[in-house]
Amino acid sequence: MTHTTDPAFEADSNHEQGAGGGRRRRAKGAKAAKAEHSKAERVKDGEHAGEGKAKRGKGVHRRRFLGGMAGVGLGAVAAAGSTFALLADAKGNKAGAATNTAALNIPDLLEGTTSGGTTTFTLEARTGTAEVLSGVTSDTMGYNQSFLGPTMKWTSGDTVLLDITNSLGEDTTVHFHGAHVPAKTDGGPQVAFSDGETWSPTFTVKDDAKTLWYHPHALGTTAKQAVHGLAGMIIVEDDSTASSALPGTYGTDDIPLIFQSLATDSAGDIKYNLTGYLSSGLSFPLLLNGTNVDDTTLTFTATRTRTRFRVLNASPSDIITIQRGDGGNLDQIATDQGYLTAATEVTSIRLVAGARAEFVLDLSDAVTLQAVVTTGWVRGGSGTYDVLAITASGTDTPDDLPAALNTIDRYDTSDFTARTITLGQSGTTMTINGSAGTSMSSMAMISTTLGSKEIWTIKNGTQLEHSFHLHDVPYQLISVNGEDPTGVDLGWFDTYEVVGGGSIEIAMEFTDFSDDTYMYMLHCHLLQHEDEGMMAALMVTDS
């Protein structure tokens, strides 16, 4: 098998521009998206389409409009998109001025305890309360706190042990999203543990520098637990030349940005399933690091000229696009699975549910970051929000960014094993290869062997938005809706968008771990779709 190193990134001309300049490949021949669910839901649409007056705040007019389009499907959203794109365009009209400002909350950095060559991190999944809708108290969940969780730092090559106690009153798991770990420590549904129990996985960190995250992954309850706040970031550090040249002081010039576009009623009850999302009187708040930014622009003073931002879309279903309010460029340095070959100028970064990216800003003047929210499911958020006003106060002069960050050998897939993975639906049930993965026994099984090199065609047999996530190993994009990847799409991924009627081809190599009992998962990371059955099992054995 031969590999070639990918060339310098070229201008990405194969994407159409969505709201806010977000890049999204058009599925060739894709029809207008059909309604996700049944006639009953379309009746619900009529009940909600005109409900209430628009609330004061940035982008609420569009969030309320699209939020009222319950069940009409993504085709209707796309049809409306040309109008909304004009409103969200970084060179056109901007989100209105915020009612309030507040300092950006930086999640605590969880300190580990090192003994005998193992670093132990202690987490407790617990219940609590927090303000998700401004001024309203919601019942929430969090790790070591009431909502969200602390950031963990792992170092490549180190051994870590996680002591995780369940105090939720129901079963849970903790999945280390994007981590290359043994199947029995991956946190999938097979290792769900009960209230009052402590799960203690241990493994050697085999990942290079990248941004991961952790969240629940039990059958049927992932959406419920994640939207209530069970999510946190993981930063993997290494001793590479690129890492040493990039900002890396947590909370000073290395800043986590965790976005959540949620759904709640006026009493603060956070919704997570179809019944909840189709109830009346909903708002769709956008949160950044746990703070509602519908009417508030958060502030951050950059004390160093070059600042690194790690962005996670922890929303259950909505798409988040990050851009500058002045229409300027971002220097993207990483995708889900680590560094790009070089820093790449982009005007926006589009993240489907579960995806991550990293970028740096060289700050000589103030910059405002905006988030463009696009509905990903039957209802959801929509709008352009001034989320973070950055003040430049650094007096240092950073060196030029490294000319090379990483070497990515592009796969020659001519001798790879080919598979087709079909994302489908039957009514409100979601399927992979015709099977609904609502139990371990009912889900489709993909079997492979250690060392296998494979190319998968992920075919979206629905007209719905999907976010394809693969556990265990990273993958390269070979094609997106029949077109060759370019630009940042030449990086490594574990989560990628599959538009209605579209397809992606991905290639991967199964290394290091095999097991004849414990399985990895592959699924849609729209959490409702996952809970509705769009999940399959992956068994990697020795032979």
N, C-alpha and C positions, 0 to 999 in steps of 0.2 A: 504494500500500500504506500502511495506517495502522498506527501503533504506539501502544500505551498504556503508560504507566509503571506497573509493578505496585504495588499498594497496600501499606500497611504489613503486615508478616507477621502472619497470624492463627494461632491455635492449630491445630496439625496434628492433626486428629481423624480423619484417613483412614488412619492407620497402626495396625496391631495391634502390641502390645508383644511383642517376642521376649525372648530371654534377656538379662537385664541392662537391660531397658528399650529395647533396640535397636528402631528402627522399621523395619517391613518391610510393604509393602503386600501384601495377600493377592490372589492371582490369582483372579478370579471364576470359579467353576466348575472350578478346577484339581483334578485327581484326586490321590490319593496318589502320590508320585513312584515311578517304576519303577526297578529296578536299572539302573545305568549300563552294566554290562557283562554277561557271559555266565554260564551255569550254573557254569562252572569257577571263576569268582570267588566265587559263592555257596558253593561247596565250601570255598574258602579261608576264607570267613567262619567256618565251623564250626571251622576249625583255630585261628583267632585269638581267638574271642570270649572264651575264658576264660584266655588265656595269661598266666602270670606273676602275681605279687602286685603290688598298686598300690604305686608308689614314693612315698616321702615327699615332700610338697610341696603347694603350693596347687593345688587343682583337679585333681590327677592322677587321682582316682577317676573323674571324668567324662571326662577325656581318654583314659584307658585304655578305658573302656566304649565310647565312641563310636569310638575308634580301632579297636576290635575289630569294628565293624559294617561291615567291608569289603564294598562292592558292594551293600549292602541299599538304597541309594538315599536320597534326601533325604526321602522320605515317612516312612520309619521314623525318621529323625532328627527330623522335625517332630512325629511322634506322641509321641516321647519328650520333646519340647520343653517341655510344660507342667510336667513334673516338674523339668526342669533350670532353667526360668525361675524357679521358686520358690527354688531354691538360689542363682541368680545375681542375683536381684532386689536392687537397691541398698537396699531397705527391709527385706529379709529377711536370710537367712543370708549371711555374707561368706566370702570366701576365708580360709583359715587363716593364722595368723601365719607369716611367712617364716622359713626356717632361717637365712638370712644377709642382710646388707645390704652394699651397695657403692655408690660414687658413680656417678651417671649419666655415661657416656662421651659427650662431645660430639664429633661428627665434626670433623676439621680443616677449616678454611676454606681452600680452594685459592686461593692468590694468583695473579692473572693479571699478565702483563707487558704494559704499554700502550706502543705505538709507532706513530706515524703514524696515530693515530685508531682503531687496532684493538687490542683486548685479547686476548692469547693465553693459553689454558689448556692445560697439558700433562698428559696422562693416559697411563698404561700399564696395560693389562689383563694381569694376571699371576696365577700360581698361588702357593699358600702353604699354611699350616696355621693352624688356629684351633680353639678349643674351642666347639663348637656344643652338644654334650651335655656337661654339666659333668664335668670330670675326664678327658675323652676327647679325643684329638687327631683332628681331621678334616682331610682334604684339602679346600682351599677355593680360591676365586678372589677377587680384589679389584682395585680401581683404585688404583694407587700404594701398595698395601699388601696384606696377606694376605687381608683380608676386608672387604667393603663398599668404600666410596670416600669421598673428601672431598666437602664441600659446595661447590658453585660459586654465586657471586653474579653475576647478570647485571643490567645496568641498561637499562631500556626506552630504545630509541633508539640504543644503542651498537652498534658492530660487534664481533663476537667471532670468534675463530679457535680451533679446537680441534685440537691435534696429539695424536692418539690412536694409540699404538703397541700392536700385538697381540703379546704374549709368552705366549700360552696354549698354543701347540702345535696349534691348530685354528682354523678360520675363526670370525669373530665380526662383529658390528656394534655400534654404540652408537646407540640411539634416544633422542631427547630427548622424553620422554613428556609430552604436553600442549602442547608448543611449537608456535607458528605459524611454520613455517619452510618454505623451498622443498622440494619432494619429494626432490630429489637430496641434500639435507643432512639429511633427516629420520631417517636411520639405519635404514631398512627393509631387507628381505632383498636387494634389488637391489644394495646397496652393500657387501655382505659383503667383508671383506678378510682376507688370509691371515696366518698366523703370521710375524712378522718385519716385516710391513708397517706403515706409518703412514698413517692416514686423516686428512685435514685439511680438514674442512668449515668454511666461513665464511659468516656471514649477519648481517643487522641484526636486533636484538631488537625485534620488533613487539608482544610481549606486554606488558600492563599488570602491575601487582604481582600475584603469585600464587606458589604452590608447585608446582614441576614435579619430575620426577626423570629419571634416565638409567639405562638397562639394555640388555642385548643384545637383538637381534631377528633373528637369522639363522634360516633355515628348519630346523626339527627340533631345534634345540639351545637354544632360548630358555629352557625350563624348567631344563635341566641347568646352564647357565651362571648363571642368575639365582639358583637356590637355593644354589649354591655361593658366592654372595656378590657377584656383579657387579651392584651397585645403589648409587646415591648420589642425594642431594637437590640440586635447583637452586632457588635463591631469586631471583625476579625483583623488582627494586626499581623504583619510579617516584617522581616528584615530586608525586604527588597530595596533596590536603589530608588524605585519610584516612591515607595512608602516614605523613605527618609527625606525625599525632596518635596513631599506634599504636606499641607497642614495636618496636624494630628493631635493637638491639645484639646481634649474634649471640653466643650462648653465655652472655649475661647475662640479658636479658629477652626474647630471641627464640630459642626452643629447638626444635631438630628432634627428632622422635620417630619413628624408623623401626622398624616392627614386622615381624617375620617369624615365621610359624608353619610350621615345617619338619618333615621326617620323617627319622629316622636309625636305624640299627641300633646294637647295643651296642658295635660296634667303631668307631662314628663315621662310617660310610659314609652320606653324605647321599643320600636317594632323590629321584627326580624324575619317574619314569614309572610306568606301571601295574604293570609287573613288580616294580619296587622297592617301591611302596606296598603291594603284596599279599604281600610277603615277611614272614616271621615275626619276632617279637621286636623290633618297632619301638617307638620312643618318638617323641613329637611335641613337641619343645621349642619354647617361645616365646622369641624374642629381641627385645630392645629396644636399638637402636643397637649391635647385635653382641654383647650380653651376655645369657646365658641367665637368664631370670627365673622359671623353674619353682620354684626354691627360694630365690630372692633378690629382695628388694625393693630397687630402686635408690633412691638419695637425691639430692635436689637442694635447695640452699639458695637461695631467691629473695631476692636483695639489693635488688630493687625490688618495690614493692607490686603493680604490674600486670605480668603476665608473659604473653607470647604463646607458644603452642605450635603447631607445624606437624606434623601427623600424616600419615604415609604408611603404607599397608598394602602392603608389598613382599612379602607372602606369595605363593606360587604359586597358591593356591586358597582358603585359609580366609578367613573373614569375621572382622573385628576390630571390636568395639564398645567405645568409650571412654566411661567414666562415672566419677563421683566415688564414693568409698567411702562417703561420708556421705549419698548420695542427692541432693546439691545440684545446682544448675544450672551449666552451662557457657555462656559467652557466645560462640557461634559467629559468626565474622566472615567466613569464606570457605569456598567449596566448591572443587572441582578447579580451576576456571578464574577464580578471583579473588573479590573482595569481594562480599558480599551487599549489599542496599540499606541494611541497618542490622544492628547486632549483634543476634542473636536468641538468647533463652534456650532451651536445650534440656537435657534430662536425660541424653541420650546421643547419641553420634555413631557411626553404623554405616557401616563402610567395606568394600566388597567389594574383591577383589584388584585393585590398581593405583590405587585411589582415594585422594584426599587431602582434608584439611579443616584449617582453622585456628580456634583459639579462644583467648580470653584469660581469665585468672583475676585477680581482685583479691583479694590474699592478706593477710588480717589474722590468720588462724590457719592451722595446718598443714592440709594437704589431701593425701589419698592418691588417686591416679588408679588405676583398675582397667581391665583389658582383659578383655573377654568374648570367648572364641574359639569360633567355630562352624564345624563341619566343612563345607567347601564342595564337596569332591570325594568319591571313593569311600571314602577314609579321611582322617583328619586330626585336628587338635587340637580340644579342647573343654574349657571350664572358665573360671572367673573367677579372675583373678590380680591381686593387689596389685602393680602394676608400678613405681610411682613415688611415694615419700613426699616431699612438698614441705614444707620448713620455711620459714615466713614470717619474714624478718628485715628487710624494707624499712621505712624510716621516712618515706618520701616520701608525699605525698597526691596521687595523679594526678587530672587533670581528668576530668570526666565523659566517657564515650565519645561520639564524635561522633554526633549524631542521624541523620546520613546518611553512609554509606560509599561508595555507588555509585549510579548511575542505571542501571537495567536496563529497557530498552524491550522489552516483551513482544511477540512476533511476532503479527501477524494473518496466519494461514497460508492465508487463503481463496484466494490466487492462487499458492500455492507448488506446485511440482512434487511429486507424491506417488509414493513407492516403498514396496514391502514387502520387507523383508530377513528371511528365514526362517532361524533357527538350527535345524539338524537333526542327525541321526545315522543311521548305518548300522552296526550292531554297535559296534565300538570306534572307528570312523571318525567324525569330527565334520565337519559340512558347513555352508556358507552358501549358500542358494539352490540346494541340491542338489549343490554341488561341494565337494570336499575340497581345501583349499588347502595341500597338502603340497609343491607346487612352484609356481613362478610361472606355468607354462603350464596347470596344472590348476585353479587357483582361479578363482572367479567374478569377473567384471570389472564394476565399476560405473563408468559414464562420465558425466561432467557437464562443465559449462562454467564458466569464470570469470564470477562475478557471479550464478550461479544460486542461487535460494532454494528450498529443498526441505524437505519433511516426510516422514520415514521412519517406518513402522511396523516396529518390531523385534519379530518374532513368535517366541516360543520354542516350537518344534514338538516339543521334548523335555520330559521331566519332570525335567530336571536344572537345577542352578543355573548361571547364566551371568553374566558381567560384561562388558557391551558397551563396547568402547573404539573411538573414532573418532580417527584421525590428522588433522592439518591444522587444523581449525577447531573451536571450541567449539559445543555445542548446548544448546538449551533443552528442558526436558521439557514436552510438551504434554499428555500423559496418562500415567498409570501404572496399568496394568490397568483401563483404562476410566474412571479417576477423575482429576479435575483436580488438578494439583500444588498444594501449599500450603507455607507456611513456607520452610524452607531449600531445598526442592525447586524454588523459583522462581529459584534462582541458575543459574550457568553450569556445565556439566559437560563432561567428555570420557570419563568412565567411570561406568557406572551398572548397577545390579543388574536382571537379568531373571529372575524366579523361574520355576520349572518350570510350563509351561502358560500363562505370563503373556505380557504384551506391554507395550512402552512406545512412545509416539510422541515423536519428537524433531524439532526444527527447527533448521536451520542455513543459513548463507549462505557461499558459497565466494568468498573475497576474496583479492586480492594475488598469488597464485601459480598458474601454469599450466605444464604440461610435457607433451610428447607422447612422452616416453621413460620418465621416472621416475614411479612411482606411490606413493600413500599406501596405508595398510592400514586395514581395519576388521575387528575380530576379538573373540573372547572373550578376556578377560584372565585367565581361569583358564589358566595357562600350559600345562598338560597338554592342555587342549582346543585351544589354539592350535596346539601341535605335532601334535595328532591331526587337524588339518585345518580347524578352525573359524576360517578367515581368508579374506578376500576382498581384492581390489585395488580402489583408487579412482584413476581417472585424471581429472585436471582439465585441460582443454585450453582454448585461447582461444575456439574456436568448434566 
